[in-house]
Amino acid sequence: MTGSTIVLIDETEQHLHMVMRRRLINIIKNWAREYEGMSFVLTSHQVDSMRILAPKLEEKGLVKGGCLVKPKFRLPNE
């Protein structure tokens, strides 16, 4: 894998037990540290999984009631 790699994971942990979710999330965190510059895009309906991944995650950019609250970043040329 190179620094220009993007890894997309769509609800991979959906049917996993919480112990296995934590294990999977720790693997992803280790990859993120090991392969600097690599981008990970994860989707989940499991709030507890997101709290494990980013315990200090702010509400900006999160979805409330099916609507995007506020984007966390802007694309170039915006």
N, CA, C and O atoms as a CHARMM CRD file, in Angstrom:
* protein
*
  312
    1    1 MET  N      0.84100  -1.17600   0.00000 PROA 1      0.00000
    2    1 MET  CA     0.00000   0.00000   0.00000 PROA 1      0.00000
    3    1 MET  C      0.88600   1.23800   0.00000 PROA 1      0.00000
    4    1 MET  O      1.97200   1.24600   0.57900 PROA 1      0.00000
    5    2 THR  N      0.40700   2.26200  -0.64800 PROA 2      0.00000
    6    2 THR  CA     1.17800   3.49700  -0.73500 PROA 2      0.00000
    7    2 THR  C      0.45800   4.61500   0.00100 PROA 2      0.00000
    8    2 THR  O     -0.67400   4.44800   0.45600 PROA 2      0.00000
    9    3 GLY  N      1.13200   5.76500   0.11500 PROA 3      0.00000
   10    3 GLY  CA     0.54000   6.91700   0.77200 PROA 3      0.00000
   11    3 GLY  C     -0.65100   7.47100   0.03800 PROA 3      0.00000
   12    3 GLY  O     -1.43200   8.23000   0.61100 PROA 3      0.00000
   13    4 SER  N     -0.81000   7.10800  -1.22700 PROA 4      0.00000
   14    4 SER  CA    -1.94700   7.62200  -1.99000 PROA 4      0.00000
   15    4 SER  C     -3.11900   6.63900  -2.00800 PROA 4      0.00000
   16    4 SER  O     -4.02600   6.76200  -2.83100 PROA 4      0.00000
   17    5 THR  N     -3.09500   5.67600  -1.10700 PROA 5      0.00000
   18    5 THR  CA    -4.15300   4.67300  -1.03500 PROA 5      0.00000
   19    5 THR  C     -5.32200   5.17900  -0.19800 PROA 5      0.00000
   20    5 THR  O     -5.12300   5.80200   0.84400 PROA 5      0.00000
   21    6 ILE  N     -6.53300   4.90900  -0.65500 PROA 6      0.00000
   22    6 ILE  CA    -7.73600   5.21100   0.11400 PROA 6      0.00000
   23    6 ILE  C     -8.42200   3.88200   0.41700 PROA 6      0.00000
   24    6 ILE  O     -8.69200   3.09400  -0.48900 PROA 6      0.00000
   25    7 VAL  N     -8.70200   3.64100   1.69100 PROA 7      0.00000
   26    7 VAL  CA    -9.38300   2.42100   2.11700 PROA 7      0.00000
   27    7 VAL  C    -10.80600   2.79600   2.51300 PROA 7      0.00000
   28    7 VAL  O    -11.01000   3.61100   3.41300 PROA 7      0.00000
   29    8 LEU  N    -11.78400   2.20400   1.84600 PROA 8      0.00000
   30    8 LEU  CA   -13.19700   2.44900   2.14500 PROA 8      0.00000
   31    8 LEU  C    -13.76900   1.22400   2.83700 PROA 8      0.00000
   32    8 LEU  O    -13.65600   0.10900   2.32700 PROA 8      0.00000
   33    9 ILE  N    -14.38200   1.42400   3.99300 PROA 9      0.00000
   34    9 ILE  CA   -14.99700   0.31400   4.72100 PROA 9      0.00000
   35    9 ILE  C    -16.42200   0.72900   5.06200 PROA 9      0.00000
   36    9 ILE  O    -16.64100   1.66200   5.83400 PROA 9      0.00000
   37   10 ASP  N    -17.38000   0.02900   4.48200 PROA 10     0.00000
   38   10 ASP  CA   -18.79100   0.36200   4.67200 PROA 10     0.00000
   39   10 ASP  C    -19.42500  -0.59500   5.67500 PROA 10     0.00000
   40   10 ASP  O    -19.70600  -1.74700   5.34500 PROA 10     0.00000
   41   11 GLU  N    -19.64700  -0.12700   6.88100 PROA 11     0.00000
   42   11 GLU  CA   -20.32700  -0.88000   7.93400 PROA 11     0.00000
   43   11 GLU  C    -19.78300  -2.29600   8.12000 PROA 11     0.00000
   44   11 GLU  O    -20.54100  -3.24800   8.30500 PROA 11     0.00000
   45   12 THR  N    -18.47800  -2.41300   8.06700 PROA 12     0.00000
   46   12 THR  CA   -17.85100  -3.72400   8.20500 PROA 12     0.00000
   47   12 THR  C    -18.18100  -4.37500   9.53900 PROA 12     0.00000
   48   12 THR  O    -18.31200  -5.59700   9.62200 PROA 12     0.00000
   49   13 GLU  N    -18.31500  -3.57200  10.57300 PROA 13     0.00000
   50   13 GLU  CA   -18.52400  -4.12400  11.91600 PROA 13     0.00000
   51   13 GLU  C    -19.98300  -4.38100  12.24300 PROA 13     0.00000
   52   13 GLU  O    -20.29000  -4.74900  13.37700 PROA 13     0.00000
   53   14 GLN  N    -20.88000  -4.20600  11.31200 PROA 14     0.00000
   54   14 GLN  CA   -22.31500  -4.24900  11.57300 PROA 14     0.00000
   55   14 GLN  C    -22.77000  -5.50100  12.33000 PROA 14     0.00000
   56   14 GLN  O    -23.58900  -5.39400  13.24300 PROA 14     0.00000
   57   15 HSD  N    -22.26900  -6.66000  11.97800 PROA 15     0.00000
   58   15 HSD  CA   -22.73700  -7.89500  12.61200 PROA 15     0.00000
   59   15 HSD  C    -21.70200  -8.49100  13.56300 PROA 15     0.00000
   60   15 HSD  O    -21.77000  -9.67300  13.90100 PROA 15     0.00000
   61   16 LEU  N    -20.75400  -7.67800  13.98900 PROA 16     0.00000
   62   16 LEU  CA   -19.72000  -8.16600  14.89400 PROA 16     0.00000
   63   16 LEU  C    -20.09100  -7.89300  16.35000 PROA 16     0.00000
   64   16 LEU  O    -20.73300  -6.89200  16.66700 PROA 16     0.00000
   65   17 HSD  N    -19.67500  -8.79500  17.21700 PROA 17     0.00000
   66   17 HSD  CA   -19.80000  -8.59800  18.66000 PROA 17     0.00000
   67   17 HSD  C    -18.90900  -7.41600  19.05500 PROA 17     0.00000
   68   17 HSD  O    -17.91900  -7.14400  18.37600 PROA 17     0.00000
   69   18 MET  N    -19.23900  -6.72000  20.12900 PROA 18     0.00000
   70   18 MET  CA   -18.50100  -5.52900  20.54700 PROA 18     0.00000
   71   18 MET  C    -17.01200  -5.80100  20.72300 PROA 18     0.00000
   72   18 MET  O    -16.19000  -4.95400  20.37300 PROA 18     0.00000
   73   19 VAL  N    -16.64800  -6.96300  21.25700 PROA 19     0.00000
   74   19 VAL  CA   -15.23200  -7.30800  21.43600 PROA 19     0.00000
   75   19 VAL  C    -14.53000  -7.35300  20.08200 PROA 19     0.00000
   76   19 VAL  O    -13.41600  -6.84700  19.94300 PROA 19     0.00000
   77   20 MET  N    -15.17400  -7.95700  19.08600 PROA 20     0.00000
   78   20 MET  CA   -14.58100  -8.04500  17.75200 PROA 20     0.00000
   79   20 MET  C    -14.55400  -6.67400  17.07400 PROA 20     0.00000
   80   20 MET  O    -13.62800  -6.37600  16.32100 PROA 20     0.00000
   81   21 ARG  N    -15.57000  -5.83400  17.33800 PROA 21     0.00000
   82   21 ARG  CA   -15.56800  -4.46500  16.80200 PROA 21     0.00000
   83   21 ARG  C    -14.35600  -3.70400  17.30300 PROA 21     0.00000
   84   21 ARG  O    -13.66700  -3.03400  16.53400 PROA 21     0.00000
   85   22 ARG  N    -14.10100  -3.81300  18.60400 PROA 22     0.00000
   86   22 ARG  CA   -12.93100  -3.12400  19.17600 PROA 22     0.00000
   87   22 ARG  C    -11.64600  -3.62600  18.54100 PROA 22     0.00000
   88   22 ARG  O    -10.74500  -2.84300  18.24200 PROA 22     0.00000
   89   23 ARG  N    -11.56700  -4.93000  18.33800 PROA 23     0.00000
   90   23 ARG  CA   -10.36900  -5.51300  17.72900 PROA 23     0.00000
   91   23 ARG  C    -10.17600  -4.98000  16.30400 PROA 23     0.00000
   92   23 ARG  O     -9.06900  -4.60200  15.92100 PROA 23     0.00000
   93   24 LEU  N    -11.26300  -4.95400  15.52400 PROA 24     0.00000
   94   24 LEU  CA   -11.20700  -4.43700  14.15600 PROA 24     0.00000
   95   24 LEU  C    -10.80000  -2.96300  14.14400 PROA 24     0.00000
   96   24 LEU  O     -9.96200  -2.55400  13.33900 PROA 24     0.00000
   97   25 ILE  N    -11.38500  -2.17900  15.02300 PROA 25     0.00000
   98   25 ILE  CA   -11.06800  -0.75200  15.07700 PROA 25     0.00000
   99   25 ILE  C     -9.60900  -0.53900  15.46300 PROA 25     0.00000
  100   25 ILE  O     -8.95200   0.34500  14.91300 PROA 25     0.00000
  101   26 ASN  N     -9.09500  -1.32700  16.39100 PROA 26     0.00000
  102   26 ASN  CA    -7.68000  -1.21600  16.76100 PROA 26     0.00000
  103   26 ASN  C     -6.77000  -1.57700  15.59500 PROA 26     0.00000
  104   26 ASN  O     -5.72000  -0.95800  15.42100 PROA 26     0.00000
  105   27 ILE  N     -7.15000  -2.56100  14.80000 PROA 27     0.00000
  106   27 ILE  CA    -6.37200  -2.90800  13.60400 PROA 27     0.00000
  107   27 ILE  C     -6.34300  -1.72700  12.64200 PROA 27     0.00000
  108   27 ILE  O     -5.28600  -1.38400  12.11200 PROA 27     0.00000
  109   28 ILE  N     -7.49400  -1.10400  12.41300 PROA 28     0.00000
  110   28 ILE  CA    -7.56900   0.05100  11.51000 PROA 28     0.00000
  111   28 ILE  C     -6.71900   1.20200  12.04600 PROA 28     0.00000
  112   28 ILE  O     -6.01000   1.85400  11.28000 PROA 28     0.00000
  113   29 LYS  N     -6.78600   1.45800  13.35800 PROA 29     0.00000
  114   29 LYS  CA    -5.97600   2.52600  13.95400 PROA 29     0.00000
  115   29 LYS  C     -4.48600   2.23900  13.77600 PROA 29     0.00000
  116   29 LYS  O     -3.71100   3.15300  13.49500 PROA 29     0.00000
  117   30 ASN  N     -4.08100   0.97900  13.93800 PROA 30     0.00000
  118   30 ASN  CA    -2.67500   0.61200  13.75100 PROA 30     0.00000
  119   30 ASN  C     -2.24200   0.81900  12.30600 PROA 30     0.00000
  120   30 ASN  O     -1.14300   1.31100  12.05200 PROA 30     0.00000
  121   31 TRP  N     -3.10100   0.44500  11.35300 PROA 31     0.00000
  122   31 TRP  CA    -2.78900   0.68400   9.94100 PROA 31     0.00000
  123   31 TRP  C     -2.61300   2.17500   9.68400 PROA 31     0.00000
  124   31 TRP  O     -1.69000   2.58300   8.97900 PROA 31     0.00000
  125   32 ALA  N     -3.49600   2.98300  10.25400 PROA 32     0.00000
  126   32 ALA  CA    -3.42600   4.43700  10.04600 PROA 32     0.00000
  127   32 ALA  C     -2.10600   4.99500  10.56300 PROA 32     0.00000
  128   32 ALA  O     -1.54000   5.90400   9.95700 PROA 32     0.00000
  129   33 ARG  N     -1.60700   4.45900  11.68000 PROA 33     0.00000
  130   33 ARG  CA    -0.31800   4.91000  12.21000 PROA 33     0.00000
  131   33 ARG  C      0.83700   4.38800  11.35500 PROA 33     0.00000
  132   33 ARG  O      1.80100   5.10900  11.09900 PROA 33     0.00000
  133   34 GLU  N      0.73400   3.13600  10.91800 PROA 34     0.00000
  134   34 GLU  CA     1.81400   2.49100  10.16600 PROA 34     0.00000
  135   34 GLU  C      1.98200   3.07600   8.76700 PROA 34     0.00000
  136   34 GLU  O      3.10700   3.25800   8.30300 PROA 34     0.00000
  137   35 TYR  N      0.88100   3.37000   8.09900 PROA 35     0.00000
  138   35 TYR  CA     0.92200   3.85400   6.72200 PROA 35     0.00000
  139   35 TYR  C      0.52800   5.32700   6.69000 PROA 35     0.00000
  140   35 TYR  O     -0.61000   5.66300   6.36300 PROA 35     0.00000
  141   36 GLU  N      1.47500   6.20700   7.03000 PROA 36     0.00000
  142   36 GLU  CA     1.20000   7.64600   7.04600 PROA 36     0.00000
  143   36 GLU  C      0.75800   8.12100   5.67100 PROA 36     0.00000
  144   36 GLU  O      1.29000   7.68100   4.65200 PROA 36     0.00000
  145   37 GLY  N     -0.19400   9.00000   5.65000 PROA 37     0.00000
  146   37 GLY  CA    -0.68200   9.53900   4.38800 PROA 37     0.00000
  147   37 GLY  C     -1.79500   8.71800   3.76800 PROA 37     0.00000
  148   37 GLY  O     -2.45400   9.17300   2.83300 PROA 37     0.00000
  149   38 MET  N     -2.01400   7.51200   4.27800 PROA 38     0.00000
  150   38 MET  CA    -3.11000   6.69500   3.77200 PROA 38     0.00000
  151   38 MET  C     -4.41400   7.22700   4.35500 PROA 38     0.00000
  152   38 MET  O     -4.46600   7.61100   5.52300 PROA 38     0.00000
  153   39 SER  N     -5.45400   7.24900   3.54900 PROA 39     0.00000
  154   39 SER  CA    -6.75500   7.75400   4.00100 PROA 39     0.00000
  155   39 SER  C     -7.71500   6.59700   4.23300 PROA 39     0.00000
  156   39 SER  O     -7.77100   5.64900   3.45000 PROA 39     0.00000
  157   40 PHE  N     -8.46200   6.69100   5.31300 PROA 40     0.00000
  158   40 PHE  CA    -9.48100   5.70200   5.64100 PROA 40     0.00000
  159   40 PHE  C    -10.82800   6.39500   5.68000 PROA 40     0.00000
  160   40 PHE  O    -10.97300   7.44600   6.30400 PROA 40     0.00000
  161   41 VAL  N    -11.81200   5.81300   5.01800 PROA 41     0.00000
  162   41 VAL  CA   -13.18100   6.31100   5.04800 PROA 41     0.00000
  163   41 VAL  C    -14.03600   5.18500   5.61100 PROA 41     0.00000
  164   41 VAL  O    -14.14500   4.11700   5.00800 PROA 41     0.00000
  165   42 LEU  N    -14.63800   5.42800   6.76500 PROA 42     0.00000
  166   42 LEU  CA   -15.44000   4.41300   7.43500 PROA 42     0.00000
  167   42 LEU  C    -16.86900   4.90700   7.58200 PROA 42     0.00000
  168   42 LEU  O    -17.10100   6.08800   7.83800 PROA 42     0.00000
  169   43 THR  N    -17.82000   4.00500   7.42000 PROA 43     0.00000
  170   43 THR  CA   -19.21400   4.33700   7.72100 PROA 43     0.00000
  171   43 THR  C    -19.69700   3.37400   8.78900 PROA 43     0.00000
  172   43 THR  O    -19.26600   2.22300   8.85200 PROA 43     0.00000
  173   44 SER  N    -20.59800   3.86400   9.62600 PROA 44     0.00000
  174   44 SER  CA   -21.11300   3.02200  10.69300 PROA 44     0.00000
  175   44 SER  C    -22.38800   3.61900  11.25200 PROA 44     0.00000
  176   44 SER  O    -22.57100   4.83700  11.26000 PROA 44     0.00000
  177   45 HSD  N    -23.25900   2.75000  11.71500 PROA 45     0.00000
  178   45 HSD  CA   -24.43000   3.17500  12.47300 PROA 45     0.00000
  179   45 HSD  C    -24.19000   2.91300  13.95400 PROA 45     0.00000
  180   45 HSD  O    -25.06700   3.15600  14.78300 PROA 45     0.00000
  181   46 GLN  N    -23.00600   2.41800  14.28200 PROA 46     0.00000
  182   46 GLN  CA   -22.66200   2.07700  15.65900 PROA 46     0.00000
  183   46 GLN  C    -21.93200   3.24700  16.31000 PROA 46     0.00000
  184   46 GLN  O    -20.73800   3.43800  16.08000 PROA 46     0.00000
  185   47 VAL  N    -22.63100   4.01800  17.10800 PROA 47     0.00000
  186   47 VAL  CA   -22.03400   5.18000  17.76500 PROA 47     0.00000
  187   47 VAL  C    -20.88100   4.75600  18.66100 PROA 47     0.00000
  188   47 VAL  O    -19.86900   5.45300  18.73100 PROA 47     0.00000
  189   48 ASP  N    -21.01700   3.62800  19.34600 PROA 48     0.00000
  190   48 ASP  CA   -19.94900   3.17300  20.22800 PROA 48     0.00000
  191   48 ASP  C    -18.66900   2.87100  19.45500 PROA 48     0.00000
  192   48 ASP  O    -17.57300   3.07400  19.97800 PROA 48     0.00000
  193   49 SER  N    -18.78700   2.39400  18.22800 PROA 49     0.00000
  194   49 SER  CA   -17.60400   2.14300  17.39900 PROA 49     0.00000
  195   49 SER  C    -16.89500   3.44400  17.06500 PROA 49     0.00000
  196   49 SER  O    -15.66600   3.50700  17.10200 PROA 49     0.00000
  197   50 MET  N    -17.64900   4.47500  16.74300 PROA 50     0.00000
  198   50 MET  CA   -17.05000   5.77100  16.42200 PROA 50     0.00000
  199   50 MET  C    -16.39300   6.38800  17.65400 PROA 50     0.00000
  200   50 MET  O    -15.37000   7.06300  17.54100 PROA 50     0.00000
  201   51 ARG  N    -16.97600   6.15900  18.82300 PROA 51     0.00000
  202   51 ARG  CA   -16.37200   6.68200  20.05800 PROA 51     0.00000
  203   51 ARG  C    -15.04800   5.98100  20.36100 PROA 51     0.00000
  204   51 ARG  O    -14.12400   6.60300  20.88400 PROA 51     0.00000
  205   52 ILE  N    -14.95200   4.69700  20.03600 PROA 52     0.00000
  206   52 ILE  CA   -13.69400   3.97300  20.22200 PROA 52     0.00000
  207   52 ILE  C    -12.65400   4.50800  19.24700 PROA 52     0.00000
  208   52 ILE  O    -11.49500   4.70900  19.61100 PROA 52     0.00000
  209   53 LEU  N    -13.07100   4.73500  18.01500 PROA 53     0.00000
  210   53 LEU  CA   -12.15200   5.19800  16.97800 PROA 53     0.00000
  211   53 LEU  C    -11.69200   6.62600  17.23600 PROA 53     0.00000
  212   53 LEU  O    -10.51200   6.94000  17.07600 PROA 53     0.00000
  213   54 ALA  N    -12.60600   7.48000  17.63000 PROA 54     0.00000
  214   54 ALA  CA   -12.28400   8.89400  17.85200 PROA 54     0.00000
  215   54 ALA  C    -13.01500   9.36900  19.10900 PROA 54     0.00000
  216   54 ALA  O    -14.07200   9.99100  19.00700 PROA 54     0.00000
  217   55 PRO  N    -12.46500   9.08500  20.29300 PROA 55     0.00000
  218   55 PRO  CA   -13.17600   9.40300  21.53100 PROA 55     0.00000
  219   55 PRO  C    -13.43700  10.89000  21.74400 PROA 55     0.00000
  220   55 PRO  O    -14.34900  11.25000  22.49000 PROA 55     0.00000
  221   56 LYS  N    -12.65700  11.76100  21.10600 PROA 56     0.00000
  222   56 LYS  CA   -12.84000  13.20200  21.28300 PROA 56     0.00000
  223   56 LYS  C    -13.51800  13.83700  20.07500 PROA 56     0.00000
  224   56 LYS  O    -13.39600  15.04000  19.84800 PROA 56     0.00000
  225   57 LEU  N    -14.22600  13.03300  19.31200 PROA 57     0.00000
  226   57 LEU  CA   -14.89600  13.51800  18.11200 PROA 57     0.00000
  227   57 LEU  C    -15.93200  14.57200  18.46300 PROA 57     0.00000
  228   57 LEU  O    -16.77200  14.36800  19.33900 PROA 57     0.00000
  229   58 GLU  N    -15.86200  15.70300  17.76800 PROA 58     0.00000
  230   58 GLU  CA   -16.83400  16.77000  17.99700 PROA 58     0.00000
  231   58 GLU  C    -18.08300  16.50700  17.17900 PROA 58     0.00000
  232   58 GLU  O    -18.06400  15.70300  16.24800 PROA 58     0.00000
  233   59 GLU  N    -19.15200  17.17300  17.51900 PROA 59     0.00000
  234   59 GLU  CA   -20.42100  17.00400  16.81900 PROA 59     0.00000
  235   59 GLU  C    -20.40900  17.62600  15.42800 PROA 59     0.00000
  236   59 GLU  O    -21.25500  17.27300  14.60700 PROA 59     0.00000
  237   60 LYS  N    -19.48400  18.53600  15.13000 PROA 60     0.00000
  238   60 LYS  CA   -19.44200  19.15900  13.80500 PROA 60     0.00000
  239   60 LYS  C    -19.27800  18.08600  12.74100 PROA 60     0.00000
  240   60 LYS  O    -18.45000  17.18700  12.88400 PROA 60     0.00000
  241   61 GLY  N    -20.04700  18.17500  11.70100 PROA 61     0.00000
  242   61 GLY  CA   -19.92500  17.23700  10.60500 PROA 61     0.00000
  243   61 GLY  C    -20.64300  15.92000  10.83200 PROA 61     0.00000
  244   61 GLY  O    -20.63400  15.05200   9.96000 PROA 61     0.00000
  245   62 LEU  N    -21.26400  15.76200  11.98700 PROA 62     0.00000
  246   62 LEU  CA   -22.00800  14.54100  12.25200 PROA 62     0.00000
  247   62 LEU  C    -23.44900  14.71600  11.82100 PROA 62     0.00000
  248   62 LEU  O    -23.94400  15.83500  11.68300 PROA 62     0.00000
  249   63 VAL  N    -24.10500  13.60700  11.61500 PROA 63     0.00000
  250   63 VAL  CA   -25.49500  13.63400  11.16200 PROA 63     0.00000
  251   63 VAL  C    -26.42500  13.51900  12.36500 PROA 63     0.00000
  252   63 VAL  O    -26.26000  12.63900  13.21000 PROA 63     0.00000
  253   64 LYS  N    -27.40200  14.41600  12.43100 PROA 64     0.00000
  254   64 LYS  CA   -28.42800  14.35200  13.47400 PROA 64     0.00000
  255   64 LYS  C    -29.77300  14.25700  12.79000 PROA 64     0.00000
  256   64 LYS  O    -30.11500  15.12100  11.98300 PROA 64     0.00000
  257   65 GLY  N    -30.53500  13.23600  13.09200 PROA 65     0.00000
  258   65 GLY  CA   -31.86600  13.10100  12.51900 PROA 65     0.00000
  259   65 GLY  C    -31.86500  12.97600  11.01100 PROA 65     0.00000
  260   65 GLY  O    -32.82400  13.37700  10.35200 PROA 65     0.00000
  261   66 GLY  N    -30.78200  12.41700  10.45000 PROA 66     0.00000
  262   66 GLY  CA   -30.71800  12.21300   9.00800 PROA 66     0.00000
  263   66 GLY  C    -30.22800  13.40800   8.21800 PROA 66     0.00000
  264   66 GLY  O    -30.19900  13.36000   6.98800 PROA 66     0.00000
  265   67 CYS  N    -29.83600  14.49600   8.90200 PROA 67     0.00000
  266   67 CYS  CA   -29.36100  15.69500   8.19700 PROA 67     0.00000
  267   67 CYS  C    -27.94800  16.02400   8.64700 PROA 67     0.00000
  268   67 CYS  O    -27.63200  15.93600   9.83300 PROA 67     0.00000
  269   68 LEU  N    -27.10200  16.40200   7.70300 PROA 68     0.00000
  270   68 LEU  CA   -25.74200  16.80300   8.02800 PROA 68     0.00000
  271   68 LEU  C    -25.78600  18.10400   8.81100 PROA 68     0.00000
  272   68 LEU  O    -26.37400  19.08900   8.36400 PROA 68     0.00000
  273   69 VAL  N    -25.15600  18.10200   9.98900 PROA 69     0.00000
  274   69 VAL  CA   -25.18000  19.27800  10.85400 PROA 69     0.00000
  275   69 VAL  C    -24.31600  20.38300  10.26800 PROA 69     0.00000
  276   69 VAL  O    -24.79900  21.49200  10.04300 PROA 69     0.00000
  277   70 LYS  N    -23.05600  20.09600  10.02100 PROA 70     0.00000
  278   70 LYS  CA   -22.13200  21.09200   9.48800 PROA 70     0.00000
  279   70 LYS  C    -20.90400  20.35300   8.96600 PROA 70     0.00000
  280   70 LYS  O    -20.35800  19.50300   9.66900 PROA 70     0.00000
  281   71 PRO  N    -20.46300  20.65700   7.75800 PROA 71     0.00000
  282   71 PRO  CA   -19.27700  19.97700   7.23500 PROA 71     0.00000
  283   71 PRO  C    -18.05600  20.29500   8.09300 PROA 71     0.00000
  284   71 PRO  O    -17.90300  21.42000   8.57000 PROA 71     0.00000
  285   72 LYS  N    -17.19100  19.30700   8.28600 PROA 72     0.00000
  286   72 LYS  CA   -15.96200  19.52500   9.04000 PROA 72     0.00000
  287   72 LYS  C    -14.89800  20.19700   8.19400 PROA 72     0.00000
  288   72 LYS  O    -14.00200  20.84500   8.73500 PROA 72     0.00000
  289   73 PHE  N    -14.97500  20.05900   6.89900 PROA 73     0.00000
  290   73 PHE  CA   -13.95900  20.63000   6.02800 PROA 73     0.00000
  291   73 PHE  C    -14.59400  21.04800   4.72400 PROA 73     0.00000
  292   73 PHE  O    -15.73100  20.68600   4.42100 PROA 73     0.00000
  293   74 ARG  N    -13.84800  21.80800   3.96400 PROA 74     0.00000
  294   74 ARG  CA   -14.32500  22.24500   2.64800 PROA 74     0.00000
  295   74 ARG  C    -13.41600  21.66900   1.56900 PROA 74     0.00000
  296   74 ARG  O    -12.22000  21.47100   1.78400 PROA 74     0.00000
  297   75 LEU  N    -13.99100  21.41000   0.43500 PROA 75     0.00000
  298   75 LEU  CA   -13.20100  20.95900  -0.70200 PROA 75     0.00000
  299   75 LEU  C    -12.44900  22.14700  -1.28200 PROA 75     0.00000
  300   75 LEU  O    -12.90200  23.28200  -1.13300 PROA 75     0.00000
  301   76 PRO  N    -11.31000  21.92400  -1.94000 PROA 76     0.00000
  302   76 PRO  CA   -10.60800  23.03000  -2.58800 PROA 76     0.00000
  303   76 PRO  C    -11.54400  23.74500  -3.56200 PROA 76     0.00000
  304   76 PRO  O    -12.43400  23.12100  -4.14100 PROA 76     0.00000
  305   77 ASN  N    -11.35000  25.00900  -3.73700 PROA 77     0.00000
  306   77 ASN  CA   -12.13900  25.85800  -4.64400 PROA 77     0.00000
  307   77 ASN  C    -13.54100  26.12300  -4.13100 PROA 77     0.00000
  308   77 ASN  O    -14.39900  26.52900  -4.91400 PROA 77     0.00000
  309   78 GLU  N    -13.81100  25.91200  -2.85300 PROA 78     0.00000
  310   78 GLU  CA   -15.13400  26.22900  -2.30100 PROA 78     0.00000
  311   78 GLU  C    -15.06700  27.53700  -1.55500 PROA 78     0.00000
  312   78 GLU  O    -16.07500  27.98900  -1.01100 PROA 78     0.00000
